[in-house]
């Protein structure tokens, strides 16, 4: 497992095409009563884009980009204080999800002939790594050039998962307005691993609500999706999107399709048309025409969960960064392997073995169209 340990020397970064800075983001007391300090890292580039990440939960807290008129807005949900991130109104905003993203049926799994019991924290199922997943821990950090490298050691049987796991995430903003996330992990014992980032986007501005969300045109490079039951667990069937409301291969305006959706809205894994064996491919695109802002997603993962903010509260609404967050106020593109893959032999494998390395790359690319 030592091959992922990185020695980071502080490298002075001149304000050239991209730069990064560090400051404090408050503190909290952990379960043992120890005070833990949280750090925030801020990138900027010559295109007037800024991105902020904190090492609590390896969380993206802000992405600010210009529109077609040069007006800069924050396009991700989040909070101004660590106390709010620790509070009950945080819906995984911007966080890294692990050890296994998405849902695992009944919180049960069998790995190498051994049965394991996980927390049941989403109806009858396990969700996003459990009660204290990777989104609720403090990651070690170092800065190397303009790269932020975060590491976390997940101990054997933490949240019920077998084996020690060492995860490394490298975040980087480029001069071309690409925000890149590179995940790696190794394990000491066979264990499922499926990491993702849970940022909620609204290119009209993080506080523009459902009105802003419905103005997005969405494209997803997928001709199949994972069918789910009434608890959002895959049935194992991979239906075609052709002729259905799931067909987003050509741009669809969310204001046209969400009101017609049979249910609350999109919360489904799409099977990316070109699998990860083909390397990094185009996954999805969001275009907010009134502002001209565009986000394209590229990844080596076989799936992407498209979530249209269906479970953001209608009554007990979250207040974040001076805005109100509510139902259909933002969307997620969570690159991943398929949900509940541990129970589905025809899904891409999520079990990582000693001597192997989990590798997951995702890039959120931002541009403006007039």
CORGIBEL-V990827 format. One record per residue. RES is the residue in one small letter. SS is DSSP state (hx for helix, st for strand, lp for the rest). Layout:
BEGIN
res->RES ss->SS
res->RES ss->SS
END
This chain:
BEGIN
res->x ss->lp
res->x ss->hx
res->x ss->hx
res->x ss->hx
res->x ss->lp
res->x ss->lp
res->x ss->lp
res->x ss->lp
res->x ss->lp
res->x ss->lp
res->x ss->lp
res->x ss->lp
res->x ss->lp
res->x ss->lp
res->x ss->lp
res->x ss->lp
res->x ss->lp
res->x ss->st
res->x ss->st
res->x ss->st
res->x ss->st
res->x ss->st
res->x ss->st
res->x ss->st
res->x ss->st
res->x ss->st
res->x ss->st
res->x ss->st
res->x ss->st
res->x ss->lp
res->x ss->lp
res->x ss->lp
res->x ss->lp
res->x ss->lp
res->x ss->st
res->x ss->st
res->x ss->st
res->x ss->st
res->x ss->st
res->x ss->st
res->x ss->st
res->x ss->st
res->x ss->st
res->x ss->st
res->x ss->st
res->x ss->lp
res->x ss->lp
res->x ss->lp
res->x ss->lp
res->x ss->st
res->x ss->st
res->x ss->st
res->x ss->st
res->x ss->st
res->x ss->lp
res->x ss->st
res->x ss->lp
res->x ss->lp
res->x ss->st
res->x ss->st
res->x ss->st
res->x ss->st
res->x ss->st
res->x ss->st
res->x ss->st
res->x ss->st
res->x ss->lp
res->x ss->lp
res->x ss->lp
res->x ss->lp
res->x ss->lp
res->x ss->st
res->x ss->st
res->x ss->st
res->x ss->lp
res->x ss->st
res->x ss->lp
res->x ss->lp
res->x ss->lp
res->x ss->lp
res->x ss->lp
res->x ss->hx
res->x ss->hx
res->x ss->hx
res->x ss->hx
res->x ss->hx
res->x ss->lp
res->x ss->lp
res->x ss->lp
res->x ss->lp
res->x ss->lp
res->x ss->lp
res->x ss->lp
res->x ss->lp
res->x ss->lp
res->x ss->st
res->x ss->st
res->x ss->lp
res->x ss->lp
res->x ss->st
res->x ss->lp
res->x ss->lp
res->x ss->st
res->x ss->st
res->x ss->hx
res->x ss->hx
res->x ss->hx
res->x ss->st
res->x ss->st
res->x ss->st
res->x ss->st
res->x ss->lp
res->x ss->lp
res->x ss->st
res->x ss->st
res->x ss->st
res->x ss->st
res->x ss->lp
res->x ss->lp
res->x ss->lp
res->x ss->lp
res->x ss->st
res->x ss->lp
res->x ss->lp
res->x ss->st
res->x ss->st
res->x ss->st
res->x ss->lp
res->x ss->lp
res->x ss->lp
res->x ss->lp
res->x ss->lp
res->x ss->lp
res->x ss->hx
res->x ss->hx
res->x ss->hx
res->x ss->lp
res->x ss->st
res->x ss->lp
res->x ss->st
res->x ss->st
res->x ss->st
res->x ss->st
res->x ss->st
res->x ss->lp
res->x ss->lp
res->x ss->st
res->x ss->st
res->x ss->st
res->x ss->st
res->x ss->st
res->x ss->st
res->x ss->st
res->x ss->st
res->x ss->lp
res->x ss->lp
res->x ss->lp
res->x ss->hx
res->x ss->hx
res->x ss->hx
res->x ss->lp
res->x ss->lp
res->x ss->lp
res->x ss->lp
res->x ss->st
res->x ss->st
res->x ss->st
res->x ss->st
res->x ss->st
res->x ss->st
res->x ss->st
res->x ss->st
res->x ss->st
res->x ss->lp
res->x ss->lp
res->x ss->lp
res->x ss->lp
res->x ss->st
res->x ss->st
res->x ss->st
res->x ss->st
res->x ss->st
res->x ss->st
res->x ss->st
res->x ss->st
res->x ss->st
res->x ss->st
res->x ss->lp
res->x ss->lp
res->x ss->lp
res->x ss->st
res->x ss->st
res->x ss->lp
res->x ss->st
res->x ss->lp
res->x ss->st
res->x ss->st
res->x ss->lp
res->x ss->lp
res->x ss->lp
res->x ss->st
res->x ss->lp
res->x ss->lp
res->x ss->lp
res->x ss->lp
res->x ss->lp
res->x ss->lp
res->x ss->lp
res->x ss->hx
res->x ss->hx
res->x ss->hx
res->x ss->hx
res->x ss->hx
res->x ss->lp
res->x ss->lp
res->x ss->st
res->x ss->st
res->x ss->st
res->x ss->st
res->x ss->st
res->x ss->lp
res->x ss->st
res->x ss->st
res->x ss->st
res->x ss->st
res->x ss->lp
res->x ss->lp
res->x ss->st
res->x ss->lp
res->x ss->lp
res->x ss->lp
res->x ss->lp
res->x ss->lp
res->x ss->st
res->x ss->lp
res->x ss->lp
res->x ss->lp
res->x ss->lp
res->x ss->lp
res->x ss->st
res->x ss->lp
res->x ss->lp
res->x ss->lp
res->x ss->lp
res->x ss->lp
res->x ss->lp
res->x ss->lp
res->x ss->lp
res->x ss->lp
res->x ss->lp
res->x ss->lp
res->x ss->st
res->x ss->st
res->x ss->hx
res->x ss->hx
res->x ss->hx
res->x ss->hx
res->x ss->hx
res->x ss->hx
res->x ss->hx
res->x ss->lp
res->x ss->lp
res->x ss->lp
res->x ss->lp
res->x ss->lp
res->x ss->lp
res->x ss->st
res->x ss->st
res->x ss->st
res->x ss->st
res->x ss->st
res->x ss->st
res->x ss->lp
res->x ss->lp
res->x ss->lp
res->x ss->hx
res->x ss->hx
res->x ss->hx
res->x ss->lp
res->x ss->lp
res->x ss->st
res->x ss->st
res->x ss->st
res->x ss->st
res->x ss->st
res->x ss->st
res->x ss->st
res->x ss->st
res->x ss->lp
res->x ss->lp
res->x ss->lp
res->x ss->lp
res->x ss->st
res->x ss->st
res->x ss->st
res->x ss->st
res->x ss->st
res->x ss->st
res->x ss->st
res->x ss->lp
res->x ss->lp
res->x ss->lp
res->x ss->st
res->x ss->st
res->x ss->st
res->x ss->st
res->x ss->st
res->x ss->lp
res->x ss->lp
res->x ss->lp
res->x ss->lp
res->x ss->lp
res->x ss->lp
res->x ss->lp
res->x ss->lp
res->x ss->lp
res->x ss->lp
res->x ss->st
res->x ss->st
res->x ss->st
res->x ss->lp
res->x ss->lp
res->x ss->st
res->x ss->st
res->x ss->st
res->x ss->lp
res->x ss->lp
res->x ss->lp
res->x ss->lp
res->x ss->lp
res->x ss->st
res->x ss->st
res->x ss->st
res->x ss->st
res->x ss->st
res->x ss->st
res->x ss->lp
res->x ss->lp
res->x ss->lp
res->x ss->lp
res->x ss->hx
res->x ss->hx
res->x ss->hx
res->x ss->lp
res->x ss->lp
res->x ss->lp
res->x ss->lp
res->x ss->lp
res->x ss->lp
res->x ss->lp
res->x ss->st
res->x ss->st
res->x ss->lp
res->x ss->lp
res->x ss->lp
res->x ss->lp
res->x ss->lp
res->x ss->st
res->x ss->st
res->x ss->st
res->x ss->st
res->x ss->st
res->x ss->st
res->x ss->st
res->x ss->st
res->x ss->st
res->x ss->st
res->x ss->st
res->x ss->lp
res->x ss->lp
END
